[in-house]
Amino acid sequence: MAVLCGAAAPGRAEEPGAAALAAAATATGTPRALITSTFFLTSDGVRLHVLEGGPAGAAAGAESPTSAGTAVAAAHAAPVIAFVPGWSMPARIWQAQLGALATRYRVAALDPRGQGESERPAQGYTIERRAEDVGEFVARYPRVALVAWSLGALEALRFISRSASVRATRIAALVIVDSSVGEGHAQAAPPPGTGFLDELKRDRSATVESFVRAIFRRPQAEAELLALRDGALRMPLEASLSLFPSAVPRSFWRRAVHGFHRPLLYVVTPQFVAQAAALGRSRPGTRTELFREAGHALFVDEPERFNALLLRFLHDNGMGVDGTAPEAERRRRGR
């Protein structure tokens, strides 16, 4: 396990993501945060990478309740904020969230199988197996607020839909970031042979690079764009294609969202604004937020706004670091 607190650990230059998080977490005027880089083994034997963090001096790693009293305490403690990235992207794409939020909360971000620093096995690139991976990631912590982006959100919903799973009860709140939730009408399919998967098959390198550049609206460092491209290309082509759950009907995602009966925040760019409006009408209590000027990776384009939104959502639902909601929210609930 690599441990960084304020600066990169000696001899760990091969972990630029963790080093960048340590630097972000110790910016002038902010408390120190502990960032760690660790791995866990899935039930099918695959080694997955996780970035974990928390306030310096607090436990940042996974833990499991070992007694009834500990379990009760965990149920009332502030949750671990757990992040899952989208198709081909690494855990460190959440670095602006991890670096800032780790000064107050315990945080964790998963490198899904085949992505980032996780193992790239020959098997398991399906919605079912990756949903299981999300479940095993969540199971490392007693209580989580799960933040999932794009394809990662669909994998999270597939896991959550397994209502009999004890692990799903650990999810105290869900944040879906710029992903379909099956509301409204599907977008018109592109003409045959012109879709994203077709482009991947024809010229994978150019298509992936175009994808990486397109998910941001704000300028990004060229070195970072190229690193994201190269990381995405390390996954085998057939594996990257099989990740898209095209055989799953839209109605499944809608049922999964409506079957989640805890606090839900749906954060979107204009491509999903109609779904956000429909979900707000059909699922009372859902909070929705539009990032009109951001790209698909909206939390990278507007990190301060996203972080503030996430903190307010948690606080308003009694999941602040002190375990309480603001006075106005408590009064509203009491009526």
C-alpha positions as a Markdown table, in Angstrom:
| # | Residue | x | y | z |
|---|---|---|---|---|
| 1 | Met | 0.0 | 0.0 | 0.0 |
| 2 | Ala | 1.3 | 3.4 | -0.9 |
| 3 | Val | 0.6 | 6.1 | 1.7 |
| 4 | Leu | 0.9 | 9.8 | 0.8 |
| 5 | Cys | 0.2 | 12.7 | 3.1 |
| 6 | Gly | 1.1 | 16.1 | 1.7 |
| 7 | Ala | 3.7 | 14.9 | -0.8 |
| 8 | Ala | 4.5 | 11.8 | -2.8 |
| 9 | Ala | 6.0 | 9.0 | -0.9 |
| 10 | Pro | 9.7 | 8.3 | -1.8 |
| 11 | Gly | 10.1 | 5.7 | -4.4 |
| 12 | Arg | 6.5 | 5.8 | -5.6 |
| 13 | Ala | 6.9 | 7.9 | -8.7 |
| 14 | Glu | 5.0 | 5.3 | -10.6 |
| 15 | Glu | 1.7 | 6.4 | -8.9 |
| 16 | Pro | 1.0 | 9.9 | -10.4 |
| 17 | Gly | -2.7 | 9.7 | -9.5 |
| 18 | Ala | -2.1 | 9.3 | -5.8 |
| 19 | Ala | 0.7 | 11.9 | -5.8 |
| 20 | Ala | -1.6 | 14.5 | -7.5 |
| 21 | Leu | -4.3 | 13.8 | -4.9 |
| 22 | Ala | -1.8 | 14.4 | -2.0 |
| 23 | Ala | -0.9 | 17.7 | -3.5 |
| 24 | Ala | -4.5 | 18.7 | -4.0 |
| 25 | Ala | -5.4 | 17.7 | -0.4 |
| 26 | Thr | -2.7 | 20.0 | 1.0 |
| 27 | Ala | -3.4 | 23.2 | -0.9 |
| 28 | Thr | -2.9 | 26.4 | 1.1 |
| 29 | Gly | -5.5 | 26.9 | 3.8 |
| 30 | Thr | -6.9 | 23.3 | 3.7 |
| 31 | Pro | -6.5 | 20.6 | 6.3 |
| 32 | Arg | -4.1 | 17.7 | 5.5 |
| 33 | Ala | -5.6 | 14.6 | 4.1 |
| 34 | Leu | -4.2 | 11.1 | 3.9 |
| 35 | Ile | -4.3 | 9.4 | 0.4 |
| 36 | Thr | -3.6 | 5.7 | 0.0 |
| 37 | Ser | -3.2 | 3.4 | -3.0 |
| 38 | Thr | -4.3 | -0.2 | -2.3 |
| 39 | Phe | -5.7 | -3.3 | -3.9 |
| 40 | Phe | -8.3 | -6.0 | -3.1 |
| 41 | Leu | -9.0 | -9.4 | -4.7 |
| 42 | Thr | -12.4 | -10.0 | -6.2 |
| 43 | Ser | -14.4 | -13.2 | -5.7 |
| 44 | Asp | -13.2 | -14.4 | -9.2 |
| 45 | Gly | -9.6 | -13.7 | -8.3 |
| 46 | Val | -9.0 | -10.3 | -10.0 |
| 47 | Arg | -6.8 | -7.7 | -8.4 |
| 48 | Leu | -8.6 | -4.3 | -8.3 |
| 49 | His | -7.0 | -1.0 | -7.4 |
| 50 | Val | -8.6 | 1.6 | -5.1 |
| 51 | Leu | -7.6 | 5.1 | -4.1 |
| 52 | Glu | -8.6 | 5.7 | -0.5 |
| 53 | Gly | -8.4 | 8.8 | 1.6 |
| 54 | Gly | -9.5 | 10.6 | 4.7 |
| 55 | Pro | -8.4 | 13.3 | 7.2 |
| 56 | Ala | -4.8 | 12.8 | 8.4 |
| 57 | Gly | -4.9 | 10.8 | 11.6 |
| 58 | Ala | -8.1 | 9.0 | 10.7 |
| 59 | Ala | -8.4 | 5.5 | 9.3 |
| 60 | Ala | -8.6 | 5.8 | 5.6 |
| 61 | Gly | -8.8 | 2.1 | 4.6 |
| 62 | Ala | -11.5 | -0.5 | 4.5 |
| 63 | Glu | -13.1 | -1.7 | 7.7 |
| 64 | Ser | -15.9 | -4.1 | 8.7 |
| 65 | Pro | -18.2 | -3.9 | 11.7 |
| 66 | Thr | -17.2 | -6.6 | 14.1 |
| 67 | Ser | -19.9 | -6.3 | 16.7 |
| 68 | Ala | -23.5 | -5.2 | 17.1 |
| 69 | Gly | -22.4 | -2.0 | 18.8 |
| 70 | Thr | -19.9 | -1.2 | 16.0 |
| 71 | Ala | -22.5 | -1.9 | 13.4 |
| 72 | Val | -25.0 | 0.5 | 15.0 |
| 73 | Ala | -22.3 | 3.2 | 15.3 |
| 74 | Ala | -21.4 | 2.7 | 11.6 |
| 75 | Ala | -25.1 | 3.1 | 10.6 |
| 76 | His | -25.1 | 6.6 | 12.1 |
| 77 | Ala | -21.6 | 7.7 | 11.1 |
| 78 | Ala | -20.8 | 9.8 | 8.1 |
| 79 | Pro | -20.6 | 7.5 | 5.1 |
| 80 | Val | -17.5 | 6.8 | 3.0 |
| 81 | Ile | -18.0 | 8.6 | -0.3 |
| 82 | Ala | -17.2 | 5.9 | -2.9 |
| 83 | Phe | -16.6 | 6.8 | -6.5 |
| 84 | Val | -16.9 | 4.7 | -9.7 |
| 85 | Pro | -15.7 | 6.1 | -13.0 |
| 86 | Gly | -17.1 | 5.5 | -16.5 |
| 87 | Trp | -16.1 | 3.5 | -19.5 |
| 88 | Ser | -12.3 | 3.2 | -19.8 |
| 89 | Met | -11.5 | 5.9 | -17.3 |
| 90 | Pro | -9.3 | 5.5 | -14.1 |
| 91 | Ala | -10.1 | 6.2 | -10.5 |
| 92 | Arg | -7.9 | 9.3 | -10.5 |
| 93 | Ile | -10.3 | 11.1 | -12.8 |
| 94 | Trp | -12.0 | 11.9 | -9.5 |
| 95 | Gln | -8.9 | 13.5 | -8.1 |
| 96 | Ala | -10.5 | 16.9 | -7.6 |
| 97 | Gln | -13.1 | 15.3 | -5.4 |
| 98 | Leu | -10.8 | 13.0 | -3.5 |
| 99 | Gly | -8.3 | 15.7 | -2.7 |
| 100 | Ala | -10.9 | 18.1 | -1.5 |
| 101 | Leu | -13.4 | 15.8 | 0.3 |
| 102 | Ala | -10.8 | 13.7 | 2.0 |
| 103 | Thr | -10.1 | 16.6 | 4.3 |
| 104 | Arg | -13.5 | 15.9 | 5.9 |
| 105 | Tyr | -14.8 | 12.5 | 4.8 |
| 106 | Arg | -13.4 | 9.1 | 4.2 |
| 107 | Val | -13.3 | 8.7 | 0.4 |
| 108 | Ala | -12.6 | 5.9 | -2.0 |
| 109 | Ala | -12.4 | 5.5 | -5.8 |
| 110 | Leu | -12.4 | 2.3 | -7.8 |
| 111 | Asp | -10.4 | 1.4 | -10.8 |
| 112 | Pro | -12.8 | -1.1 | -12.5 |
| 113 | Arg | -11.3 | -4.2 | -13.9 |
| 114 | Gly | -9.3 | -3.5 | -17.0 |
| 115 | Gln | -9.0 | 0.2 | -16.1 |
| 116 | Gly | -6.5 | 2.4 | -14.4 |
| 117 | Glu | -4.1 | 0.4 | -12.2 |
| 118 | Ser | -6.4 | -2.6 | -11.9 |
| 119 | Glu | -5.6 | -6.0 | -13.4 |
| 120 | Arg | -6.7 | -6.6 | -17.0 |
| 121 | Pro | -7.9 | -10.2 | -16.9 |
| 122 | Ala | -9.1 | -12.2 | -19.9 |
| 123 | Gln | -12.7 | -12.4 | -18.6 |
| 124 | Gly | -15.3 | -10.5 | -16.7 |
| 125 | Tyr | -16.1 | -7.6 | -19.0 |
| 126 | Thr | -19.9 | -7.8 | -18.6 |
| 127 | Ile | -22.5 | -5.8 | -16.8 |
| 128 | Glu | -23.1 | -8.7 | -14.4 |
| 129 | Arg | -19.5 | -9.2 | -13.4 |
| 130 | Arg | -18.6 | -5.5 | -13.2 |
| 131 | Ala | -21.8 | -5.0 | -11.1 |
| 132 | Glu | -20.4 | -7.7 | -8.8 |
| 133 | Asp | -17.1 | -5.8 | -8.6 |
| 134 | Val | -19.0 | -2.7 | -7.5 |
| 135 | Gly | -20.7 | -4.7 | -4.8 |
| 136 | Glu | -17.4 | -6.1 | -3.6 |
| 137 | Phe | -15.9 | -2.6 | -3.6 |
| 138 | Val | -18.9 | -1.3 | -1.6 |
| 139 | Ala | -18.6 | -4.2 | 0.8 |
| 140 | Arg | -15.2 | -2.9 | 2.0 |
| 141 | Tyr | -16.9 | -0.1 | 3.9 |
| 142 | Pro | -19.7 | -0.2 | 6.6 |
| 143 | Arg | -21.8 | 2.6 | 4.9 |
| 144 | Val | -21.3 | 4.5 | 1.7 |
| 145 | Ala | -22.6 | 7.3 | -0.4 |
| 146 | Leu | -22.1 | 5.9 | -3.9 |
| 147 | Val | -21.2 | 8.3 | -6.7 |
| 148 | Ala | -21.2 | 6.7 | -10.1 |
| 149 | Trp | -20.6 | 8.2 | -13.5 |
| 150 | Ser | -21.8 | 7.2 | -17.0 |
| 151 | Leu | -21.3 | 3.4 | -17.5 |
| 152 | Gly | -20.2 | 3.2 | -13.9 |
| 153 | Ala | -23.7 | 4.4 | -12.9 |
| 154 | Leu | -25.3 | 1.6 | -14.9 |
| 155 | Glu | -23.1 | -1.0 | -13.2 |
| 156 | Ala | -24.0 | 0.5 | -9.9 |
| 157 | Leu | -27.7 | 0.3 | -10.7 |
| 158 | Arg | -27.3 | -3.3 | -11.7 |
| 159 | Phe | -25.8 | -4.1 | -8.4 |
| 160 | Ile | -28.4 | -2.1 | -6.5 |
| 161 | Ser | -31.2 | -3.9 | -8.3 |
| 162 | Arg | -30.2 | -7.1 | -6.5 |
| 163 | Ser | -32.4 | -6.1 | -3.6 |
| 164 | Ala | -31.7 | -9.3 | -1.7 |
| 165 | Ser | -28.0 | -8.4 | -1.5 |
| 166 | Val | -27.0 | -7.5 | 2.1 |
| 167 | Arg | -24.2 | -5.4 | 0.6 |
| 168 | Ala | -26.7 | -3.1 | -1.2 |
| 169 | Thr | -28.0 | -2.0 | 2.2 |
| 170 | Arg | -24.7 | -0.4 | 2.9 |
| 171 | Ile | -25.5 | 2.3 | 0.3 |
| 172 | Ala | -27.0 | 5.2 | 2.2 |
| 173 | Ala | -27.2 | 7.5 | -0.8 |
| 174 | Leu | -26.7 | 7.4 | -4.5 |
| 175 | Val | -25.4 | 10.0 | -6.9 |
| 176 | Ile | -25.8 | 9.3 | -10.6 |
| 177 | Val | -23.6 | 11.4 | -12.8 |
| 178 | Asp | -24.5 | 12.0 | -16.5 |
| 179 | Ser | -25.9 | 8.6 | -17.3 |
| 180 | Ser | -29.3 | 7.4 | -18.6 |
| 181 | Val | -31.8 | 6.3 | -16.0 |
| 182 | Gly | -34.3 | 4.9 | -18.6 |
| 183 | Glu | -36.7 | 7.8 | -18.3 |
| 184 | Gly | -38.5 | 9.2 | -21.4 |
| 185 | His | -37.8 | 8.1 | -24.9 |
| 186 | Ala | -34.6 | 6.6 | -26.2 |
| 187 | Gln | -32.4 | 8.7 | -28.5 |
| 188 | Ala | -32.7 | 7.9 | -32.2 |
| 189 | Ala | -30.1 | 5.3 | -33.2 |
| 190 | Pro | -27.3 | 6.4 | -35.6 |
| 191 | Pro | -27.4 | 5.2 | -39.1 |
| 192 | Pro | -26.0 | 1.6 | -39.5 |
| 193 | Gly | -22.3 | 1.5 | -39.4 |
| 194 | Thr | -21.8 | 5.0 | -37.9 |
| 195 | Gly | -22.2 | 4.4 | -34.2 |
| 196 | Phe | -19.5 | 4.7 | -31.5 |
| 197 | Leu | -18.9 | 0.9 | -31.4 |
| 198 | Asp | -18.5 | 0.9 | -35.2 |
| 199 | Glu | -15.9 | 3.7 | -35.0 |
| 200 | Leu | -14.0 | 1.8 | -32.3 |
| 201 | Lys | -13.7 | -1.2 | -34.6 |
| 202 | Arg | -12.6 | 0.9 | -37.5 |
| 203 | Asp | -10.0 | 3.1 | -35.9 |
| 204 | Arg | -9.8 | 2.5 | -32.2 |
| 205 | Ser | -6.9 | 4.8 | -31.4 |
| 206 | Ala | -8.4 | 7.8 | -33.1 |
| 207 | Thr | -11.9 | 7.1 | -31.7 |
| 208 | Val | -10.7 | 6.8 | -28.1 |
| 209 | Glu | -8.6 | 10.0 | -28.4 |
| 210 | Ser | -11.7 | 11.8 | -29.8 |
| 211 | Phe | -13.8 | 10.5 | -26.9 |
| 212 | Val | -11.3 | 11.6 | -24.3 |
| 213 | Arg | -11.1 | 15.1 | -25.7 |
| 214 | Ala | -14.9 | 15.3 | -26.1 |
| 215 | Ile | -15.8 | 14.6 | -22.4 |
| 216 | Phe | -14.4 | 17.9 | -21.3 |
| 217 | Arg | -15.6 | 21.4 | -22.0 |
| 218 | Arg | -12.9 | 23.1 | -20.1 |
| 219 | Pro | -9.2 | 23.0 | -21.4 |
| 220 | Gln | -7.2 | 20.1 | -19.9 |
| 221 | Ala | -3.5 | 19.6 | -19.9 |
| 222 | Glu | -2.3 | 17.8 | -23.0 |
| 223 | Ala | -0.3 | 15.3 | -21.0 |
| 224 | Glu | -3.3 | 14.3 | -19.0 |
| 225 | Leu | -5.5 | 13.9 | -22.1 |
| 226 | Leu | -2.8 | 11.6 | -23.7 |
| 227 | Ala | -2.5 | 9.7 | -20.4 |
| 228 | Leu | -6.2 | 9.0 | -20.3 |
| 229 | Arg | -6.2 | 8.0 | -24.0 |
| 230 | Asp | -3.2 | 5.6 | -23.4 |
| 231 | Gly | -4.8 | 4.1 | -20.3 |
| 232 | Ala | -8.1 | 3.4 | -22.2 |
| 233 | Leu | -6.2 | 1.7 | -25.0 |
| 234 | Arg | -4.6 | -0.8 | -22.6 |
| 235 | Met | -7.9 | -2.6 | -22.2 |
| 236 | Pro | -8.3 | -5.3 | -25.0 |
| 237 | Leu | -10.6 | -4.1 | -27.8 |
| 238 | Glu | -13.2 | -6.9 | -27.4 |
| 239 | Ala | -13.3 | -6.3 | -23.7 |
| 240 | Ser | -14.0 | -2.6 | -24.2 |
| 241 | Leu | -16.8 | -3.4 | -26.7 |
| 242 | Ser | -18.4 | -6.0 | -24.4 |
| 243 | Leu | -18.8 | -3.5 | -21.6 |
| 244 | Phe | -21.7 | -1.7 | -23.2 |
| 245 | Pro | -24.9 | -3.2 | -21.9 |
| 246 | Ser | -26.9 | -2.8 | -25.1 |
| 247 | Ala | -29.0 | -5.9 | -24.6 |
| 248 | Val | -30.4 | -4.5 | -21.3 |
| 249 | Pro | -33.8 | -2.7 | -21.9 |
| 250 | Arg | -34.2 | 0.9 | -20.8 |
| 251 | Ser | -37.0 | -0.2 | -18.6 |
| 252 | Phe | -34.6 | -2.1 | -16.4 |
| 253 | Trp | -32.7 | 1.1 | -15.5 |
| 254 | Arg | -35.9 | 2.9 | -14.7 |
| 255 | Arg | -37.1 | 0.1 | -12.4 |
| 256 | Ala | -33.7 | 0.0 | -10.7 |
| 257 | Val | -33.8 | 3.8 | -10.0 |
| 258 | His | -37.3 | 3.7 | -8.7 |
| 259 | Gly | -36.5 | 0.7 | -6.6 |
| 260 | Phe | -33.8 | 2.6 | -4.7 |
| 261 | His | -35.6 | 4.1 | -1.7 |
| 262 | Arg | -32.8 | 6.2 | -0.2 |
| 263 | Pro | -31.6 | 9.7 | -1.1 |
| 264 | Leu | -30.8 | 10.1 | -4.8 |
| 265 | Leu | -29.0 | 12.9 | -6.6 |
| 266 | Tyr | -29.1 | 13.0 | -10.4 |
| 267 | Val | -26.5 | 15.3 | -11.9 |
| 268 | Val | -26.6 | 15.8 | -15.7 |
| 269 | Thr | -25.4 | 17.8 | -18.6 |
| 270 | Pro | -28.0 | 18.9 | -21.3 |
| 271 | Gln | -27.9 | 15.5 | -23.0 |
| 272 | Phe | -29.9 | 14.0 | -20.1 |
| 273 | Val | -31.9 | 17.1 | -19.0 |
| 274 | Ala | -35.2 | 15.6 | -20.3 |
| 275 | Gln | -34.6 | 12.4 | -18.3 |
| 276 | Ala | -33.8 | 14.5 | -15.2 |
| 277 | Ala | -37.1 | 16.3 | -15.5 |
| 278 | Ala | -39.0 | 13.1 | -16.0 |
| 279 | Leu | -37.3 | 11.4 | -13.0 |
| 280 | Gly | -38.0 | 14.4 | -10.8 |
| 281 | Arg | -41.7 | 14.1 | -11.6 |
| 282 | Ser | -41.9 | 10.3 | -11.4 |
| 283 | Arg | -39.7 | 9.7 | -8.3 |
| 284 | Pro | -40.6 | 12.2 | -5.5 |
| 285 | Gly | -37.7 | 13.3 | -3.4 |
| 286 | Thr | -35.2 | 13.0 | -6.2 |
| 287 | Arg | -32.8 | 15.9 | -6.4 |
| 288 | Thr | -31.6 | 16.9 | -9.8 |
| 289 | Glu | -29.0 | 19.3 | -11.0 |
| 290 | Leu | -28.1 | 20.6 | -14.5 |
| 291 | Phe | -24.5 | 21.5 | -15.4 |
| 292 | Arg | -25.4 | 23.4 | -18.5 |
| 293 | Glu | -21.8 | 24.6 | -19.5 |
| 294 | Ala | -19.9 | 21.4 | -18.6 |
| 295 | Gly | -18.8 | 18.4 | -20.6 |
| 296 | His | -19.7 | 14.8 | -19.8 |
| 297 | Ala | -16.9 | 14.8 | -17.2 |
| 298 | Leu | -18.8 | 17.6 | -15.4 |
| 299 | Phe | -17.1 | 17.0 | -12.1 |
| 300 | Val | -13.7 | 17.7 | -13.8 |
| 301 | Asp | -14.9 | 20.8 | -15.6 |
| 302 | Glu | -16.6 | 22.3 | -12.6 |
| 303 | Pro | -15.1 | 20.6 | -9.5 |
| 304 | Glu | -15.8 | 23.2 | -6.9 |
| 305 | Arg | -19.5 | 23.4 | -7.9 |
| 306 | Phe | -19.8 | 19.6 | -7.9 |
| 307 | Asn | -18.1 | 19.2 | -4.6 |
| 308 | Ala | -20.3 | 21.8 | -3.0 |
| 309 | Leu | -23.4 | 20.1 | -4.4 |
| 310 | Leu | -22.3 | 16.7 | -3.1 |
| 311 | Leu | -21.6 | 18.1 | 0.4 |
| 312 | Arg | -24.9 | 19.9 | 0.5 |
| 313 | Phe | -26.8 | 16.8 | -0.6 |
| 314 | Leu | -25.1 | 14.7 | 2.1 |
| 315 | His | -25.6 | 17.3 | 4.8 |
| 316 | Asp | -29.3 | 17.9 | 3.9 |
| 317 | Asn | -29.9 | 14.1 | 4.2 |
| 318 | Gly | -28.3 | 13.8 | 7.7 |
| 319 | Met | -25.0 | 12.5 | 6.4 |
| 320 | Gly | -22.7 | 15.5 | 7.3 |
| 321 | Val | -19.5 | 14.7 | 9.1 |
| 322 | Asp | -21.4 | 15.5 | 12.3 |
| 323 | Gly | -24.2 | 13.2 | 11.4 |
| 324 | Thr | -26.8 | 16.1 | 11.4 |
| 325 | Ala | -28.8 | 17.9 | 8.9 |
| 326 | Pro | -29.1 | 21.7 | 8.8 |
| 327 | Glu | -31.7 | 23.2 | 11.2 |
| 328 | Ala | -34.1 | 24.2 | 8.3 |
| 329 | Glu | -34.0 | 20.6 | 6.9 |
| 330 | Arg | -34.7 | 19.2 | 10.4 |
| 331 | Arg | -37.7 | 21.5 | 10.8 |
| 332 | Arg | -39.0 | 20.5 | 7.3 |
| 333 | Arg | -38.8 | 16.8 | 8.2 |
| 334 | Gly | -40.6 | 17.4 | 11.5 |
| 335 | Arg | -43.6 | 18.9 | 9.8 |
